[in-house]
């Protein structure tokens, strides 16, 4: 036998997923305490974690997972009933498993040089990288002990998440194996169940390991319906006949109905097959790829997009000198552009991950917070399968967590207060994601007390954010919560009250070229909506001219463009210049004034107005002209320059010149 061992680094990735599955299943079991399906899912996840940890030498983690699995086994058998107290204990057990895994993750190759917990006999203490387990060097290993092993798994083990092949691979690490696969339990084809295990195995293991090291390995896989035996045979390896006789005696102990088997002539026994490869595993249809490789691939695609823009410029020059050659080259450029677009779309799809990866852990946050504060809160998640670029997904996790805590702390009433208000004692927070026209909408809403506009306005006046003689609209009042230092409470809690947070949330979302909207109804609840681009590496941009300067405006912010008539321009006291667009008055923003550019068009009727939406408010940006619409590769400036107000980054145009990308949120603010 010769099996490829499981790489430890791959196991660490899988272990994180399994621990998240365990947490999700535990929270679901709390809602459905009698669900046998959920318990089975829990057991499978824990068992897979245990087996994988044992395979890569993480003995402490494997032992802890074994204890965890033992409790789940009692739940599965019905000797232990699910309750909130049991779920809390299991969640703490899951956290203990994570605490054993975290140091290994922080020391993986992507983070630092040192790595996995190792057994002293496997790797020397000064080894500092993750190693794959390899078969022991049998040429230098004294083959002193012979063991006979009988493995008969629970027929339902495959449904329970057990992997017989994993145990056989582990046994191979201990020495030389001779494996007999028994087929006597196979039913007629009409009765064959593809999810049941009918094979069982007899094994001879020759190893220098003592029995007390081999037997615990079997313990990880033992179950109520399994039959595992191991026996040490004190006989020379050459005396194969005595070994075979001992093997026959072991089989006789297991089942009296089994006939004695002549091991000296296995080919004459149709029940037996001596094999070197026990099963042919399915080829995996997925592979794990480090994010760093995807980032590198994304950079190469971005460079390809820039070169495509240069080809388009070159085509103009060729057509000016040779029409026939220009036509041929144009055909090539157009074909190449289609291929580049397809390549761009494909790499973007590869980088997409479901937002559920950051939604799921929030169920635990809600549960723990509600228990600490004696509140009853339920988190409903919709659209978890909606996909978003991995980079954006990671960067919105912090802002989303802050919004969730605000909803729990400020928005959600106590059960008694909710009953007095005629509501259910259990409050509901809804986390929802959907994809709309090239961007993703993430909404977090609660059915709590809602925002009080009057209270917010009073706080705004007290903090000097609103003039005493100014009467803002309700939407303008709600926007005050995003102002730095704004707070309506004088009490500082562990989650809020310091006057920081919502402004940081808004800043983080806008840094992703997104925006945030808030709506609320007093006594009914509050909703915050995030609008995010699918990707930040390459975006669709509008190339605009302001004076002699060129800028890129992110297209997802643009709602329409127009050239206004003089009678559409209005000016009102305390509101500045406005543009009347179909009865809606929008503020006019002169880009050349905000960016301090000379020689630009000053009269709106001579230039163009680009209507952009920031949050719930629309604005009219005055530019000289619109030059083009094109895919834009975003290059960060922060690595080489200090932050420039109003500039989100830069890109390279087809002629090789650098063009700044406008930070619309910063310009409007």
N, C-alpha and C positions, 0 to 999 in steps of 0.2 A: 504493500500500500504506500501511496505517496500523495498526501493532500497538501495543498497550499494553505498555510495558516492565515488566520484573520489578522490583518495589520492593526496594530494598537491605535493608530491615528484614526482609522476608519471607525473603530469601535467607539472612540470618544465622541465622534459626531453622532453615531447611532444612539449612544447612551443618553445624550441630551434629548433627542427626540423621544426616546422611551420614557424618560422621566417626565417630560411634558405630557405624554399620553397618559401616564399614571395619574398626574395631577388632574387632568381633564376628566378622566374616568371617575376619580374619587368625588369630584364635585358633582358629576352627573349621578353618581350612586347616592349622594345625599338627597338629591331630588327624587330619585327612583330607587328606594332602599331594597325593593324586592326584585330588582332586575337581574336575573341570572346572566343575561347576555353581557351586561356591564361588568359583572364580577369575573366572567370568563375572560373578557378583554383585559381586565386588570391583571389576572393571573398570567395570561400570555406575555404581557409586557414585562412583568417582574421576572418571569422565568427566562425570557430571552436576555434580559439584562444580566441576570445571574450567570447564565451559561457563557455569555460573551466576556464578562469580567474574568471568569475562571480561565477562559481560553488565552487571554492576553496577560495572565499572571497578576491580576488585581485581586489578590486573595481577600483583603479586608472588605472591598466592595462586594465581592462575591458572597462572603459570609453574611454581610449585612443584608444583601438582597435575599439570601436564603431565609433569614429570620422574617423578613418582610413577607416573603412568599408563604411562609408557614401560617401567618395570620390570615392571609387571603385564602389559603386552603380551608381554614375553618369556616370562613364565610361561604365558600363554595359548597362545603358539605352540609351547611346549615347548623353546625354546632355553635356558631357565633352569628348573632343578628346585627345587621347594620343599624347604626344610630349616629346622631351628631357627635357623640363622644368618641365612638370608634373611628369615624371619619377624621376627627381632629387628631387622634393618635396616629392614624395612617399617614395623614399629611405631614406630621412631624417626622415620621419614619422616612417619608419621601424626601424631606428636606435634609435628613441625615445622609441619605444616599447622595444627594446633590453636593453636600459639603465634602464628601470624599472625592467627588469627581472634579470639583472646582479647581483645586490646586493643580490637577493634571492638565486641565484645559488652559490655565494661565501659563503653564510651562510647556505647552505644545510648540512645535516648530514655528507656527505663525506668530507666536508671542515671545518666546524666549528659548534658551538652549536646553533647559532641563525638562524632564518629562514624566514618564509613567512610573507608578509604584512598581517595584520589581521584587521578585523573590531573590534572596541572596544566592541561590544556586543557579539562577538564570543569567543575571547580568551583573557585572562588577559595579560597585557603588559609584565609580567615577564616570560611567557612561552617561552621556548627556543628550542623547537623541532617542526618539521613539524607534524601537526595533520591531521587526516582524519576528514572530516565533518561527523557528526552523526546527526540523526534526533533529533529534539528538545524534551526535556523531557515533554511530554504532560501531565503527571500526576501533574506536578507542575506549568504548564502554564495556566494562566486564559484564557479560551476560550470565548472571549468577542465579537469578530467581525465575521460576516458571509458574505462571498463574493460569488457571482455567476460569473463564468468565462466561456466565450465561446472562444474556440481555433479552428480556421479553418485556417490551414497553406496554403501557396501557394502550389498547387499540385506538382510543380516542386522543392519543397524545398529540397528533398533528393539529387537531382542532384546539388543543390547549396551549399551543405555542411551543411545544417541545420539539427539538430537532435531534433525532437519533444520530445523524451523521456528525453532529458537533461532538458528541461524546466519543464516537469512534476516532475522530481526528485527535481529540485530546489523549486518548489511550495510545495513539501512535507516537505521541511525544515521549512516552515512557519507555519505549523499546520496540522490539520486533513483534509484529502481529501476524498470526495466521487466523483468517476469518472464515467461518462457515455460515452462510445465510440459509435459513430454513424456510421452506415454502409450503409446509404441510397445512398451515392454517388458511391457505387461499381458498375462497369459496368458488362456486360456479360463477361464470361471468354474469349471469342474470342477477346474481346477488351481490356483485362486486360494488363496494362503496369507495369512491376515489379518495375520500377524506379520512378513511380508516387505515391503520397500519396492520398489515397481515404478516409481514416479515418479522423473524426474530433471529438472533445470532448466537453462535457459540464461538468463543475466541480463545486462542492460546496466546499469552503475552509473555515474552522473555525479556526481563528487565533487571537492572541493578537496583531498582527502587524497592524499599521494604513494603510489606503489605499495608502498614498504617499510613502510607502515602498514596497508595493506589485506591484503597477502599473508600476514603472520603470523597474521591472524585465521583464515584457512583452515587454517593449520597445526594449529590446535587440533583440527580435525575430520578431518584426513587419517588414513587407515587403509590396511592392506595391500590391501584389496579395493576401495578407493574411487578415483575418477578426478576430480581437481580440477585445473582450469586457470584461470589468470587472465592476461589480455593487455591492455596499455594500447594504445589506438587514438588516434593523433594525427590527429584529424580534427574539423572543426567539428561541433558538436552538431546543427546543422540538416541536415547531409548524412547523412540517415538511411539512404540507399541504400548508401553506402560502409560504414557501420556494419554493416548487414545482411550485406553481402558478406563482411566480416571475420568475422562470426559464423559464416557458412557455412563459411569456411575452417577455423575452429577445430573445428567439428563433424566436418569431413572428417579432421582429424588424429586424432580420438578413435576413430572407427570407420569403416572403409571400407564397411561394409555399410549404413550409414545413407544414405538418399537425400538429395540436396540439397533444401533447403527454401526455398521462396519466402516470405521474411519480409514482402514487400510486400502479400501477400494471405493472412494467417494463417487466415482463416475457411475457405479452400479446402483446408486441410491438416488432416485429421481427427486427426493425431497430436498437434497443438499446441492449447493453450488459453492465451490471454493472460488473466491473472487479476490482480485487485487483492487478493483474499483467497485465499491458496493452499489453505488447508484450514479447515474449521470444527472447531475443537477442542471436545472434550467439555466440557460445563459441569461444573466441580468440584462434588462432592457434600459437600465439607467446607470449612470456613473456619477461619482462624486468628484467635483472639480473645485479646487481652491478658488476663493473669490479673487485672489491676486491675479490668477490667470485670466479670469473674465475681465478684470480691469485692464489688463494688458491688451487683450483682444479688443476691448471697447476703444482703447486709445488708437489702435491700428485702424479700426473702422473709421474713427473720427478723422485721422489723417487722410484716409481714402476719400472721405466726403470733401475735405478741403482741396484735394488734388482734382476732384471732379469739377469743382468750381473754377479752378485754374484752366482746366480743359475747355470749359465754356468760353472763357475769355480768349484763349488761344484760337478757338474756332472763329471768333469774330475777326481776328487778325488774318487768318488764312482765307476766309471768304472775301476779304477786302482785296486780296492779291490774286486769287485764283478761284473762280466760281465753281469749276468742276471738282477740283480738289476739296474745296470748302464743303460741297454737298456730301462728298464721300466721308469726309472727316466728321461732319455733323451727324451722319447716320451712326458712325462709331460712337460718338459722344452720347447720343441719345440711348443707344443700346447699353453702353457702359453705365449710364445714369440709372437705368432700370435695374441693372445688376447691383449697383451700389445701394440703391433704395432697398432691394430685397435683402442684401447683406445687413444693412442697418436694422431692418425690421426683425431679422432672425436673431441678431445678437441682443436686441432689446428684449425679445421673448425669452431668451436664455436667462437673462438677468432678472426676470420677473419672479416674484415670490408672492404667495397668498398673504393678504393682510391679516389673515387668521393667525399667523405665526406670532403677531404681537397682540392680537385680540384675546387669544386663549388664556395667557397668564393673568389677564385682568380679572377673570372670574375669581381667582384666589384672592386677589387684592380686595375685591368687594366683600368677599366672605369674611376675611380677617378683620377688615375695618368695621363691618356691621357687628361682629361679635364684640369687638372692643368698645364700641360706642352704644351698645344695646339698641341698635337700629335693625330694622328688617328691610333688607335691600336685595333685589333680584336684578341680575344683569342679563339682558337679552341681546344676542349677537346675530346679526343678519349680514349676508354678503361676505362671509369670511373667505370665500373662494376668490373674491376679487383680487386681481394681481396688480402689483406695483413694483417699480424698480427696487432692488434690494437696498441700495443706498438711501433712497427716500424712505423706505419702510423703517430702516434703522433710525433715521433722524427724526421721524415723527413720533417715535415711541415715547420720548420724554414729554413733549407737549401733550400727547393724548393722556398720559398718566396724570399730568397736572390737571387737565380738564376733568378727568374722572374723579380725582380727589375733591375738586371744588364741588362737583355735583353731589358727592356723598356728604361732604362736610357742611357746605352752605345750602345746597338745594334740597337735600332730603330731610324731612321732619322726623321726629320720633314717632313710634307707633301710636302713642296716645294723642299727639297733636294731629296726626293724620285722621284718626277716628273722629276727633272733634271737628275736623274740616269736612267730614263726610266722605273720606277716602278709605281705601283699603289700608290696613296697617302695614302692609308690605309695599314699599316703594319700588318703582321700576326704572332702571336706567337702560337706555337702548343705545347700542353701538352698531352702526350700520355703514356699509361701504357699497359703492356702485361705480360703474364706469360710464362716463357720459362724454361723447364727442372728443375723445383724445385726452381726457383727464379723468381723475378719480375724485369722487365726492365721499368724504368721510364725515359722518354726522354722529354727534353724541348728544342725546336728549334725555331729560328726566321729567318725571311727573310730580316734582316737588313743589316748593313754595313759590318758585319763580322770582324774577328780579323786580324790585320796587323802584320804578323810575323816579318817584319823588325823593326817596331816600338817597338814590344815587346822585340826583341833582344837588341835594343839600350837601352831600359829602364833597361834590365837585366844587361848589361855592366855598365851602369851608377850607378846602385845600388850595384855593386860588386858581382852579382850572376853568371856571366859568365866571364870566363877569356878572355882577349883580343885576345889571339892566338887560341882560341877554336872555331870551326865552328860546332855548333850543328845542328842536323836534324830539320826539321820543327815541327815534333811531340815533340821533346825535347824543342823547343822554346815555343810551346803552353803550355807545362807543367809548364812553369815559372809562369803562372797566379795563380798557387796554392801555390807559395812560400810565406811565411809570409812577410808582408811589401811590396809586389810587387804592383806597380801601374804605369800606363802610363800617368796619368793625374796629373796636378799640382793644379787643381781646386777642392775644396771640396764642394760637393753638399749635399743635405739632404739625398741622397741615396747612394752616393759613393764618392771615391776619397781619402779615408783615409789609403789605403794600408792594410786594414783588410777585411776579409770576405770570399774570395775564399779559403784561407788556412783553415779557420774554417769550411767551407762547406765540404772540403775534409776530414778533421779530423773527423767531425761528421758522415760522410758516412762510413768511414773506421772503426769507433767505432762500427758500426752496422754490421761489417764483410762484408761490401759491397765495391764497388769501383766506381770511376767516370772517364768517358772518355770525351774528348773534341775533336771536329772536327770543322773546319771552312774554309770558302772560302771567300776571300776578295771581298766585294761588293755583295755577295750572301746571307750571313747569317752564323749563328753559331748554333751548336747542342751540348748539354751536355747529356750524357747518364749515368744513375745511375743503377747499378746492385745490387740488394738487396736480402737477404735470405727471405724466406716466414715467418720464425719464428726465434726468438733468444733464446727461452727456451731450445729446443732440436735440435741439428744439426747433420748432418752426418759428422763424422770425420775420418781422417786417423791417426792411431797410428804409430809413427815413433820413431826409436831409434837413438840417437846421443851420442856416447860414452856409458856411463852407464846410461844416462838419457833418459826418455821417454817423448814425447810431442805429442799433438794432433794438426793436421793441418786441418783446415776447408776444407771439400771436395769440396765445390763449387768453390774454387780458383784453384783447380788442373785440368790441362788439359791432362797431360800424365806423365808416368814414364819411365825411361830407364837407362841402364848401358852403358856408352859411351865407344867407342874404343879410344886408345891413339891418333889416327890421327884426332879425332873429336875436340880435345882441341887446341885452338888457343890463342895467346896473341898478342895484338896490342898496340902500343904506345898510351897513354892517354885513352885507353878503357879497360885496365885490361884483365882478363881471360874471354874467350868466348868459347861457345860450339856450334859447327856447327851441327845443326839439319835440315837435308834436305835443305841445302843452306841458312838457316836462322841462324844468329849468335846471341845467347842469352847470357847475362851476367851470370857468374857463381858466386853463393853466397855460401860460406862455412859456414853452420850454426854453427859449433863448434867454428869458429873464432868469429862470431858475438855474440854468447852467452857465449864465454869464457869457453868452456868445454874441458877438457883434455882427452886424451886417445881415441879420435874419429878417424875414417878413414879420411885420408887426400887426398888420391888419388882418383879422380872421377871414374876411371875404376875399383876400388875395392869396391866402395860403390854403391849408387843409386842416380840418379838425379830425382827430382820431379819438373816438369815444372808447374809453377804457373803464373797466369795472374793478373797483377795489373794495372788497367786502360787499356791503349792500349799496354803496354809493357809486354813482357814475360821474366821470369827469371828461372834459374835452381838452385834449392836448393839441396845441397849435404847433404845426411843423410847416416847413416850406413846401415839401413834396414827399411823395412815396416813390422810392426808386425801384424796389424789387421785393419779392417774397421768396424766401429760400431757407433750406435747412441750415442751422447754425450750430457749430461746435463750440461749446462753452469752455473757455480757458480761464482758470482762476488767476486773479491778480495778487492774492494775499501772500503768495510765496515770494513775490519779488517787490511788491509795493505796499505802502500803508493803505488802509481802507479809504476809498474815495467816495464821499457821499453822493448818492444818486447813480453810482455805477455798480452793476452786479457782477461784471466780468468783462471778458473781451473775446473776440473771435477774429479769424483771419479770412479776409475776403479773397475772391478769385484772383485779384491782381497782386496778392501778397501783402496788401496793407492791413493794418490792425484797426479794428472797429470796436468801439465800446458798446456793451449791452446795458441798456438802461434799467436801473432799479426803480421801477415805477412807484412802488410803495414809499420809498425814501423821498422821492421827488414830491409826491403828493403830501406827505406828512410835514 
